[in-house]
Amino acid sequence: MAIKITDDCISCDACISECPNNAIYEPDQEWSYSEGTKLDGTVTLKSNGEEVDAGEEFEAKSDEFYFIITDKCTECQGFHDEPQCAAVCPTDACVPDEDFEETEDQLLAKKAWLHGE
């Protein structure tokens, strides 16, 4: 499953540099699927089959806490043995998102999709 950031987040910035998929954003920051990935043009999201423009800027998902884009989170599969955001979080605010359960194979497929492998 993807990781989410709870309201225990103290916005310490430790998690952002650890994410190999550029899936973590600061509060109130616009984001795109293409940022930090090889996604370009119209792409089909793995989570729901929706087509989106990878370069489109979307509104922040939170104006108070750091947030993770589920469709970009692979739990660090294919990069590390554990989610790095959770490993470095001093408040344990990075937790599994029970609303987005995925198998290891699905997470690795998402990694390949994000990075053009």
Buried (B, 14 or more C-beta within 10 A) or exposed (E): BBBBBEEEBEEEEBBBEBBBBBBBBBBEBEBBBBBBBEBEEEBEBBEEEEEBBBBEEEEBBBEEBBBBBBBBBBBBBBBEEEBBBBBBBEEEBBBBBEEBEBEEEBBBBBBEBBBEE
